[in-house]
């Protein structure tokens, strides 16, 4: 949010879909949010531009190359919006997407010549740049966008002075880059020196560097990018439809009809007891990313949550446009107390006990659900590597007549994987408590890719 207290005007750039925090901040500082910018049509989340438009009457601004079904003000290179002591100047910076823009911020009380900051969207991150390979489904090649990204960085952003602050749209954890820093602000001078993608190199070399080793993009990325261009229900409207308390019988009937049962509790609690057929994606981790990866947009979702966490579970699904929640189990897992026949557990084995089983006469099949780079660094000898985001497409490779022992880095992804396997009919599934970290803490041996090569 950028505000001018004299005029009481504020602009918000790339808001998340649940917009209460912006309204609360604006009220605290006696500001009215009159403008909302999208630096581009985001793929990894549904932005809150329609919410701010409907709640406070904010005008929506997009890059001139964007196409959207709702009214917006198109912004071209050099366009300026001023309010009070604030000037916002637009740079067209295509590359991550064709319609990407960056916004230069001037504090006119300090200088009308020297920029105070630049809001770079997903064009330039702290420590990284936006990946150019997310628009293939919409007709843009990574090579084509990579070339545009190189030009945007070198001809536009790097032309700004070193002291100019850099505020990107994402920090660490976003899949829109591969090496994004946990820091949320830097300077162009620091990025010029430290960012691997800004070092001297040809355009061809740049394209090779920024397209190499990118993490797999979840299927919902294209869905969200399109959704951000469409008129759609606001989050409040979606939640009003979704937050229905359901009886256990109602949940079971929906499950019978194909609904996905999503248990958002901590993996340890889920392992101790859960409704058979439910999938665990805990709120404590990268919940929305994994929900968007694992769950199906075409089947309703029923939420089972810790007390008072039902709303958060639905809101965070709404942030990625998953508005197909049918309701939540009233009273959560307490509803199962009288139905022990419906309750399932998952064994979380200590690393030493798991090691004993793996060295025994009839060992379980150990399945490593981490990413290939993680596995290359270290893994348990004899384990089968199947990344979690590719697990469901590889189920036919797994034996149903042999126990399965799942592990990840610390236990979050293994709980998702174990619940998926159980929901697909694998009955003898367990996990290594603490994952590879717990394994190493017990001084058990690991292998690396170098050992095998």
C-alpha positions as CSV (number, residue, x, y, z in Angstrom):
1,X,0.0,0.0,0.0
2,X,1.2,3.5,-0.9
3,X,-0.6,6.3,0.9
4,X,-0.6,10.1,1.0
5,X,-1.9,11.4,4.3
6,X,-2.6,14.9,3.2
7,X,-5.1,13.9,0.5
8,X,-6.2,10.8,2.3
9,X,-5.6,8.7,-0.8
10,X,-4.0,5.2,-1.1
11,X,-3.1,2.8,-3.8
12,X,-2.7,-1.0,-3.3
13,X,-0.5,-3.1,-5.6
14,X,-1.0,-6.8,-6.0
15,X,-3.4,-7.4,-3.1
16,X,-4.2,-10.8,-1.8
17,X,-7.8,-11.8,-2.1
18,X,-8.8,-11.4,1.6
19,X,-8.5,-7.7,1.8
20,X,-9.4,-6.9,5.5
21,X,-5.8,-6.0,6.3
22,X,-5.7,-3.3,3.7
23,X,-8.9,-1.8,4.9
24,X,-7.8,-1.9,8.5
25,X,-4.5,-0.2,7.7
26,X,-6.2,2.4,5.6
27,X,-8.7,3.2,8.4
28,X,-5.9,3.5,10.9
29,X,-4.1,6.1,8.8
30,X,-7.3,7.8,7.6
31,X,-6.8,6.8,4.0
32,X,-9.2,5.8,1.3
33,X,-8.1,3.1,-1.2
34,X,-8.9,4.7,-4.5
35,X,-6.5,2.7,-6.8
36,X,-5.6,-0.9,-7.1
37,X,-2.8,-2.1,-9.5
38,X,-2.0,-5.6,-10.7
39,X,1.6,-5.8,-11.9
40,X,0.4,-8.7,-14.0
41,X,-2.2,-11.5,-14.1
42,X,-0.8,-13.6,-11.3
43,X,-0.6,-17.4,-11.7
44,X,0.1,-18.5,-8.1
45,X,-2.8,-16.6,-6.4
46,X,-6.1,-14.9,-7.1
47,X,-5.6,-11.2,-6.4
48,X,-8.0,-9.0,-4.5
49,X,-8.6,-6.3,-7.1
50,X,-12.3,-7.1,-7.5
51,X,-12.7,-7.3,-3.7
52,X,-11.3,-3.7,-3.3
53,X,-13.3,-2.5,-6.3
54,X,-16.5,-3.8,-4.7
55,X,-15.7,-2.9,-1.1
56,X,-14.3,0.7,-1.5
57,X,-14.9,1.6,-5.2
58,X,-11.2,1.4,-6.1
59,X,-10.3,1.8,-9.8
60,X,-8.4,-1.2,-11.3
61,X,-5.3,-0.7,-13.3
62,X,-3.5,-3.3,-15.5
63,X,-0.8,-3.2,-18.1
64,X,-2.0,-2.1,-21.5
65,X,-1.2,-5.5,-22.9
66,X,-3.6,-7.2,-20.5
67,X,-7.0,-8.5,-21.5
68,X,-9.7,-8.8,-18.9
69,X,-13.5,-9.1,-18.8
70,X,-14.0,-6.4,-16.1
71,X,-13.5,-2.7,-16.6
72,X,-9.9,-1.5,-16.0
73,X,-7.6,1.4,-16.8
74,X,-4.8,0.3,-19.2
75,X,-1.4,1.6,-18.3
76,X,1.3,2.2,-20.9
77,X,5.0,3.1,-20.7
78,X,5.5,6.4,-18.9
79,X,1.9,6.8,-17.7
80,X,1.7,8.7,-14.4
81,X,-0.7,8.7,-11.5
82,X,-0.3,11.4,-8.9
83,X,-2.0,12.0,-5.6
84,X,-0.6,14.6,-3.1
85,X,3.1,13.9,-2.5
86,X,3.1,10.6,-4.4
87,X,3.8,10.0,-8.0
88,X,3.5,6.5,-9.6
89,X,5.1,6.1,-13.0
90,X,4.6,3.0,-15.1
91,X,7.3,0.9,-16.8
92,X,6.1,-1.8,-19.2
93,X,8.3,-4.8,-18.2
94,X,7.1,-7.9,-20.0
95,X,8.9,-11.2,-19.5
96,X,7.4,-13.1,-16.6
97,X,4.2,-12.4,-18.4
98,X,3.5,-10.4,-21.6
99,X,1.4,-7.8,-19.7
100,X,3.8,-7.2,-16.7
101,X,4.4,-3.7,-15.5
102,X,6.6,-2.2,-12.8
103,X,5.6,0.9,-10.9
104,X,8.2,3.6,-10.0
105,X,7.3,5.4,-6.8
106,X,8.4,9.1,-6.3
107,X,8.2,10.9,-2.9
108,X,7.6,14.3,-4.4
109,X,8.4,16.0,-1.1
110,X,11.9,14.6,-1.3
111,X,12.5,14.7,-5.1
112,X,10.6,14.7,-8.3
113,X,13.6,13.4,-10.2
114,X,15.1,10.6,-8.0
115,X,12.8,7.6,-7.6
116,X,12.2,6.4,-4.0
117,X,11.3,2.8,-4.9
118,X,10.2,0.5,-7.7
119,X,7.5,-2.1,-7.3
120,X,8.7,-4.8,-9.6
121,X,5.9,-7.4,-9.5
122,X,7.3,-10.7,-10.6
123,X,9.8,-9.2,-13.0
124,X,12.6,-8.7,-10.5
125,X,12.7,-10.5,-7.1
126,X,15.2,-10.2,-4.3
127,X,17.9,-12.7,-5.4
128,X,16.0,-13.8,-8.5
129,X,13.9,-12.9,-11.5
130,X,10.5,-14.0,-12.6
131,X,10.4,-17.3,-14.5
132,X,9.4,-16.9,-18.1
133,X,7.9,-20.4,-18.6
134,X,4.4,-20.1,-17.1
135,X,2.5,-18.9,-20.1
136,X,3.1,-21.9,-22.4
137,X,-0.5,-23.0,-22.1
138,X,-1.5,-19.5,-23.2
139,X,0.7,-19.5,-26.3
140,X,3.9,-17.9,-25.1
141,X,7.2,-19.8,-25.2
142,X,9.8,-19.5,-22.4
143,X,12.4,-18.4,-25.0
144,X,10.2,-15.6,-26.3
145,X,9.3,-14.3,-22.8
146,X,12.8,-14.9,-21.6
147,X,14.1,-12.5,-24.2
148,X,11.5,-9.9,-23.2
149,X,12.5,-10.4,-19.6
150,X,16.2,-9.7,-20.4
151,X,15.3,-6.5,-22.2
152,X,13.0,-5.4,-19.4
153,X,15.6,-5.9,-16.7
154,X,18.5,-4.3,-18.6
155,X,16.8,-1.6,-20.5
156,X,14.3,-0.5,-17.9
157,X,14.9,-1.6,-14.3
158,X,18.7,-1.6,-14.3
159,X,18.6,2.0,-15.7
160,X,17.2,3.2,-12.3
161,X,19.8,4.5,-9.8
162,X,21.4,2.1,-7.2
163,X,19.7,3.6,-4.1
164,X,16.2,3.0,-5.5
165,X,14.4,0.5,-3.2
166,X,13.1,-2.7,-4.8
167,X,9.8,-4.2,-3.6
168,X,8.8,-7.4,-5.5
169,X,5.4,-9.1,-5.3
170,X,6.8,-12.3,-3.6
171,X,9.3,-13.5,-1.1
172,X,10.7,-17.0,-0.5
173,X,8.2,-19.8,-1.0
174,X,6.6,-18.6,-4.3
175,X,7.0,-21.0,-7.2
176,X,7.3,-18.0,-9.6
177,X,11.0,-18.1,-9.1
178,X,13.6,-20.7,-8.1
179,X,15.9,-18.8,-5.7
180,X,13.8,-16.0,-4.2
181,X,15.2,-14.5,-1.0
182,X,13.3,-14.4,2.2
183,X,14.0,-10.7,2.3
184,X,11.2,-8.4,1.2
185,X,13.1,-5.3,0.2
186,X,16.5,-4.5,-1.3
187,X,18.1,-1.8,-3.5
188,X,18.9,-1.9,-7.2
189,X,22.5,-1.6,-6.3
190,X,22.5,-4.7,-4.1
191,X,20.6,-6.6,-6.8
192,X,23.0,-5.5,-9.5
193,X,25.8,-6.9,-7.4
194,X,24.3,-10.0,-5.9
195,X,21.4,-11.3,-8.1
196,X,22.7,-14.2,-10.2
197,X,20.4,-13.4,-13.1
198,X,21.6,-9.8,-13.3
199,X,25.3,-10.6,-13.9
200,X,26.9,-9.8,-17.2
201,X,25.8,-12.3,-19.8
202,X,24.3,-12.5,-23.3
203,X,20.6,-12.7,-23.8
204,X,20.9,-16.3,-24.9
205,X,22.9,-17.3,-21.8
206,X,20.3,-15.4,-19.7
207,X,17.5,-17.4,-21.1
208,X,19.3,-20.7,-20.5
209,X,20.1,-19.7,-16.9
210,X,16.6,-18.5,-15.9
211,X,14.8,-21.4,-17.5
212,X,17.0,-24.1,-16.0
213,X,16.0,-26.1,-12.9
214,X,12.7,-24.3,-12.4
215,X,10.3,-26.2,-10.0
216,X,7.3,-27.8,-11.6
217,X,4.4,-25.4,-11.8
218,X,1.2,-26.7,-10.3
219,X,-1.8,-27.2,-12.7
220,X,-3.7,-24.4,-11.0
221,X,-1.3,-21.7,-12.1
222,X,-2.9,-21.4,-15.6
223,X,-6.3,-21.5,-14.0
224,X,-5.5,-18.7,-11.6
225,X,-3.9,-16.6,-14.4
226,X,-7.1,-16.8,-16.4
227,X,-9.3,-16.3,-13.3
228,X,-7.4,-13.0,-12.5
229,X,-8.6,-11.7,-15.9
230,X,-12.2,-12.6,-15.3
231,X,-15.2,-11.2,-13.5
232,X,-15.9,-13.6,-10.6
233,X,-17.5,-13.8,-7.2
234,X,-15.6,-12.0,-4.5
235,X,-14.2,-14.0,-1.6
236,X,-16.9,-12.8,0.8
237,X,-19.5,-14.1,-1.7
238,X,-17.7,-17.4,-2.0
239,X,-17.4,-17.9,1.8
240,X,-21.0,-17.1,2.4
241,X,-21.9,-20.0,0.0
242,X,-19.2,-22.4,1.4
243,X,-19.2,-22.1,5.2
244,X,-21.9,-24.7,5.8
245,X,-21.7,-26.9,9.0
246,X,-22.3,-30.5,7.9
247,X,-23.3,-33.5,10.0
248,X,-21.1,-36.6,9.8
249,X,-23.8,-38.3,7.8
250,X,-23.9,-35.4,5.4
251,X,-20.1,-35.5,4.9
252,X,-20.2,-39.3,4.3
253,X,-22.9,-38.8,1.7
254,X,-20.9,-36.1,-0.1
255,X,-17.8,-38.4,0.1
256,X,-19.8,-41.2,-1.5
257,X,-20.7,-38.8,-4.3
258,X,-17.1,-38.0,-5.0
259,X,-16.3,-35.1,-2.7
260,X,-12.7,-34.6,-1.5
261,X,-12.4,-34.7,2.3
262,X,-9.6,-32.2,3.2
263,X,-8.2,-32.5,6.8
264,X,-6.3,-29.3,7.6
265,X,-5.0,-30.3,11.0
266,X,-1.4,-30.8,12.1
267,X,0.1,-34.0,10.5
268,X,0.7,-35.5,14.0
269,X,-2.9,-35.1,14.9
270,X,-4.0,-36.5,11.6
271,X,-1.8,-39.5,12.0
272,X,-3.3,-40.2,15.4
273,X,-6.9,-40.4,14.0
274,X,-8.7,-39.3,10.9
275,X,-11.7,-40.0,8.7
276,X,-10.9,-42.8,6.3
277,X,-10.4,-41.5,2.8
278,X,-9.5,-38.0,3.9
279,X,-6.4,-36.1,2.6
280,X,-4.2,-34.2,5.1
281,X,-2.8,-30.8,4.0
282,X,-2.0,-29.0,7.2
283,X,-2.4,-25.3,7.7
284,X,1.1,-25.1,9.2
285,X,2.9,-25.5,5.9
286,X,2.5,-24.5,2.2
287,X,-1.1,-25.3,2.4
288,X,-2.5,-23.4,-0.6
289,X,0.3,-24.6,-2.9
290,X,-0.2,-28.2,-2.0
291,X,-4.0,-28.0,-2.0
292,X,-3.8,-26.6,-5.5
293,X,-1.4,-29.4,-6.5
294,X,-3.2,-32.3,-5.0
295,X,-6.9,-31.5,-5.0
296,X,-9.2,-31.6,-8.0
297,X,-11.0,-28.4,-9.1
298,X,-13.9,-30.5,-10.5
299,X,-14.9,-32.2,-7.2
300,X,-16.4,-30.5,-4.1
301,X,-14.2,-30.1,-1.0
302,X,-15.3,-30.8,2.5
303,X,-13.1,-29.4,5.2
304,X,-12.2,-31.1,8.5
305,X,-10.3,-28.7,10.7
306,X,-9.1,-28.0,14.2
307,X,-11.6,-26.0,16.3
308,X,-12.1,-22.5,14.9
309,X,-9.8,-23.1,11.9
310,X,-12.6,-23.9,9.4
311,X,-12.8,-20.3,8.1
312,X,-9.0,-20.0,7.7
313,X,-9.0,-23.3,5.8
314,X,-11.5,-21.9,3.3
315,X,-10.0,-18.5,3.0
316,X,-6.6,-19.9,2.1
317,X,-8.2,-22.1,-0.5
318,X,-10.0,-19.0,-1.8
319,X,-6.6,-17.3,-2.3
320,X,-5.9,-19.7,-5.2
321,X,-9.5,-19.6,-6.5
322,X,-10.6,-22.9,-5.0
323,X,-14.2,-21.8,-4.3
324,X,-15.7,-25.3,-4.6
325,X,-15.9,-25.9,-0.8
326,X,-19.2,-27.7,0.0
327,X,-18.9,-27.1,3.8
328,X,-17.1,-28.3,6.9
329,X,-17.6,-31.1,9.4
330,X,-19.4,-29.7,12.3
331,X,-17.5,-30.3,15.6
332,X,-14.5,-31.6,13.6
333,X,-13.1,-35.0,14.5
334,X,-15.2,-35.1,17.7
335,X,-18.0,-36.1,15.3
336,X,-16.2,-39.5,14.9
337,X,-16.1,-40.4,18.6
338,X,-19.2,-42.6,18.3
339,X,-18.0,-44.1,15.0
340,X,-14.6,-45.8,15.6
341,X,-15.3,-47.9,12.5
342,X,-14.7,-44.8,10.3
343,X,-11.5,-43.8,12.0
344,X,-8.1,-44.6,10.5
345,X,-4.6,-44.0,11.8
346,X,-1.2,-43.7,10.2
347,X,1.9,-45.0,11.9
348,X,4.7,-42.5,12.2
349,X,7.8,-44.6,12.9
350,X,10.9,-43.4,14.7
351,X,14.0,-43.3,12.4
352,X,15.8,-46.2,14.3
353,X,12.7,-48.4,14.1
354,X,12.2,-47.6,10.4
355,X,15.9,-48.5,9.8
356,X,15.4,-51.8,11.5
357,X,12.4,-52.6,9.3
358,X,14.3,-51.6,6.2
359,X,17.2,-53.9,7.0
360,X,14.9,-56.8,7.9
361,X,13.9,-59.9,5.9
362,X,10.7,-58.4,4.5
363,X,11.4,-54.7,4.3
364,X,8.8,-52.1,3.3
365,X,9.3,-50.0,0.2
366,X,10.7,-46.6,1.2
367,X,9.3,-43.8,-0.9
368,X,11.0,-40.4,-1.0
369,X,8.5,-37.7,-1.9
370,X,10.9,-34.8,-2.0
371,X,12.0,-33.0,-5.1
372,X,14.8,-34.4,-7.3
373,X,17.3,-31.8,-6.2
374,X,16.7,-32.6,-2.6
375,X,17.0,-36.3,-3.3
376,X,20.3,-35.8,-5.2
377,X,21.8,-34.2,-2.1
378,X,20.9,-37.0,0.2
379,X,18.5,-39.9,0.5
380,X,18.0,-43.2,2.2
381,X,19.6,-46.1,0.3
382,X,17.2,-48.3,-1.6
383,X,14.3,-45.8,-1.5
384,X,12.2,-45.0,-4.5
385,X,12.0,-41.3,-5.5
386,X,8.6,-40.1,-6.5
387,X,8.1,-36.3,-5.9
388,X,4.8,-35.6,-4.2
389,X,3.5,-33.6,-7.1
390,X,3.9,-36.7,-9.3
391,X,2.6,-39.3,-6.8
392,X,-0.9,-39.8,-8.1
393,X,0.3,-40.3,-11.7
394,X,2.7,-43.1,-10.5
395,X,0.4,-45.1,-8.3
396,X,0.4,-48.1,-10.7
397,X,4.2,-48.5,-10.0
398,X,3.6,-49.1,-6.3
399,X,2.8,-52.6,-4.9
400,X,-0.3,-53.0,-2.9
401,X,0.9,-56.3,-1.4
402,X,4.0,-54.7,0.3
403,X,4.2,-52.1,3.2
404,X,5.0,-48.6,2.1
405,X,7.2,-46.3,4.2
406,X,7.0,-42.6,3.1
407,X,9.4,-39.9,4.0
408,X,10.2,-36.2,3.1
409,X,12.3,-33.5,4.7
410,X,10.5,-33.2,8.0
411,X,7.1,-34.8,7.8
412,X,4.7,-32.3,6.2
413,X,4.8,-33.7,2.7
414,X,5.0,-37.3,3.8
415,X,1.7,-36.9,5.6
416,X,0.0,-35.6,2.4
417,X,1.5,-38.5,0.5
418,X,0.5,-41.1,3.1
419,X,-3.0,-39.8,3.2
420,X,-3.2,-39.9,-0.6
421,X,-2.0,-43.5,-0.7
422,X,-4.5,-44.6,2.0
423,X,-7.3,-42.8,0.1
424,X,-6.3,-44.8,-3.0
425,X,-6.5,-48.2,-1.3
426,X,-3.0,-48.7,0.0
427,X,-3.6,-50.1,3.4
428,X,-0.1,-50.7,4.9
429,X,1.3,-47.1,4.8
430,X,3.5,-45.6,7.4
431,X,5.9,-42.6,7.6
432,X,9.3,-41.8,9.0
433,X,8.7,-39.3,11.9
434,X,10.8,-36.2,11.2
435,X,11.7,-37.3,7.7
436,X,15.3,-37.3,6.5
437,X,16.1,-34.8,9.2
438,X,15.0,-37.2,11.9
439,X,16.9,-40.0,10.1
440,X,20.1,-37.9,10.2
441,X,19.5,-36.9,13.8
442,X,19.6,-40.6,14.6
443,X,23.0,-40.8,12.9
444,X,21.7,-43.1,10.3
445,X,23.5,-43.2,6.9
446,X,22.4,-41.4,3.7
447,X,23.5,-41.6,0.1
448,X,23.9,-38.8,-2.4
449,X,23.7,-38.7,-6.2
450,X,27.5,-38.4,-6.4
451,X,27.9,-41.8,-4.6
452,X,25.8,-43.4,-7.3
453,X,27.4,-41.8,-10.3
